[in-house]
Amino acid sequence: MRNGTKLLLLAAMALACTACLTAWGAGVAGAASLGLTDSGAPAAQVMFPVGVKPNPLGVGMKPVVFNHLIHEKKVEDCVVCHHTGDPVSCTSCHTVEGAAAGKFITLEQAMHATDIAKREKGITPQSCVSCHEKQLARRECAGCHSIVKAERGNDWCAVCHVVTPKMTQGQMRKGIEGKMAAAENLHLAEETALNKPQAVAVSPQAGPLKVLIGGLADKYQPNLFTHRRHVASLMEAIKDDKLAQAFHSSPETVCAACHHRSPMSTTPPRCGSCHTKDIDPANPQRPTLKAAYHLQCMGCHEGMKVERPRKTDCATCHKPARQSAD
């Protein structure tokens, strides 16, 4: 982080939050806390769909509990998010309908944009979604995510958009009207963050130790795929990664890296149940079994930057078939 920018933002955040933290400490003394941020900003915050027009309960987006403490440690500069240089709430400029202060960029657009123009000078701002997608380019993520693209369905949205269990209708109303006190917001946010159910990791022992892939054996012997070792490698990459843990909230999610079109399960069907040896006239766009194996295996290795085996080194995975005595 640029020292000048960082000092100004840290000072502003600390001053802005002094009253909030004082009220928090006096009002809910002894309550569990996430801890303190380096900037002095609240450790967490409930982001409400603030707008000018009334937003009836049950309509529009659910609130988002933003864990500032975790994100602060991952971002190089505060202006990545607070792109104006002013450390205020996002809804100060970006509202549900869009406001002049935010150049009529709505709250939904600001949080989900992926086509952000690169700035010629300074740091290009990021939205929640664009920053998360940038993280997927990492070596430990790209093995799966260079092949499998997350579907933006209800499960995807629900990772961030969650209603605090103990939030009352009155508090929801205050939140969407932008009238909730900072200390009360902090209490709700920390309560939700601290009580969020932890993702259950899938055990490598839940699947087979090795899998014999021999449906296409001809010039080469069947491939003995070290299934358990590969699952263990994926789980190792996830276990200490907060972002991965948040989005891999179901144990079966990790299985979808390879079994990408199957129902979410730790006991998915074989690849050959969908992919055939020859092109299926009823599904000509579907890769053949051979192509499917190589696209998945080679694609994952390429995404993970695994140097061995090379794409042309067939014998590393497929031992040459034994020649007959004749």
TARAWO-V718249 format. One line per field, one symbol per residue. phi: phi as a letter, one per 30 degrees, with the letter a starting at -180 (. if undefined). burial: I if it has 9 or more other ideal C-beta (glycine too) atoms within 8 Angstrom, else O. Layout:
phi: ???
burial: ???
This chain:
phi: .dddddddddddddddcedddddddddbeiddbdkcdddjdedaadccddaddeceeicidddbccdddddedccdaedecdddicdcdeddcccedjbedchhdddddddcdbcdddddbicddbceddddddddddedcdecddcccdddcddddddcdbdeecddddddddddcicdddddddddddedddcdeddcdddeddcddbbdcbdcdbdbdeccdddddddddddddddccdddddccdcededdddcddccedadbdddeddcccdcddedbdddddedddedddddddddddhddcdddccdddccdedddddd
burial: OOOOIIOIIIOIIIOIIIOIIOIIOOOOOOOOOIOOIOIIIIIIIIIIIIIOOOIOOOOOOOIIIIIIIOIIOOIOIIIIIIOOOOIOOIIOIIIIOIIOOIOOIIIOIIIIIOOIOOOOOOIOIIIIIIIIIOIIOOOOIIIIIIIOOOOOOOOIIOIOIIOIOOIOOOIIIIIIOOOIOIIIIIIIIIIIIOOOOOIOOIOIOOOOOIOOIOOIOOOIIOIOIOIIOIIIOIIOIIOOIOOIIIIIIIIIIIIIIOIIOIOOIIOOOOIOOOIOOOOOOOOOOIOIIOIIIOIIIIIIIIIIOOOOOOOOOOOOOIOOIOOOOO
